[in-house]
Amino acid sequence: MLHRKKRVELSSDFLAWLRHGTPGFQQAPFTHEIVLAAEQLNLHADPADRFLAATAQVLDLTLVTADQRLLGLGTFRTLSNR
């Protein structure tokens, strides 16, 4: 969506990877537990950010992001990609 709006530039290699996936990577399930955790986060209202953060929290993952609003919140691990 952000690519279509020209807010993010994605390479053709990355777009191909999105379409076909990569061995060794799995999609995270979107569960009721993640939805409930998203509601409990002390975070801004952007639903995509809330679901990403809650997914990292519930599944004990590290969220890699450049978004300063998500880095270092303390309820899940983050890693800056800048």
ChimeraX attribute file (.defattr): number of C-alpha atoms within 10 A of each C-alpha:
attribute: neighborCount
match mode: 1-to-1
recipient: residues
	/A:1	7
	/A:2	9
	/A:3	9
	/A:4	9
	/A:5	8
	/A:6	9
	/A:7	9
	/A:8	9
	/A:9	10
	/A:10	12
	/A:11	8
	/A:12	9
	/A:13	9
	/A:14	11
	/A:15	11
	/A:16	11
	/A:17	11
	/A:18	10
	/A:19	9
	/A:20	9
	/A:21	13
	/A:22	10
	/A:23	6
	/A:24	5
	/A:25	7
	/A:26	8
	/A:27	6
	/A:28	10
	/A:29	9
	/A:30	12
	/A:31	11
	/A:32	9
	/A:33	12
	/A:34	21
	/A:35	16
	/A:36	13
	/A:37	17
	/A:38	22
	/A:39	14
	/A:40	11
	/A:41	16
	/A:42	10
	/A:43	15
	/A:44	10
	/A:45	10
	/A:46	8
	/A:47	13
	/A:48	10
	/A:49	16
	/A:50	22
	/A:51	19
	/A:52	16
	/A:53	26
	/A:54	26
	/A:55	24
	/A:56	20
	/A:57	21
	/A:58	17
	/A:59	13
	/A:60	12
	/A:61	14
	/A:62	14
	/A:63	20
	/A:64	15
	/A:65	14
	/A:66	13
	/A:67	11
	/A:68	9
	/A:69	11
	/A:70	22
	/A:71	17
	/A:72	12
	/A:73	14
	/A:74	9
	/A:75	14
	/A:76	19
	/A:77	17
	/A:78	20
	/A:79	13
	/A:80	13
	/A:81	9
	/A:82	7
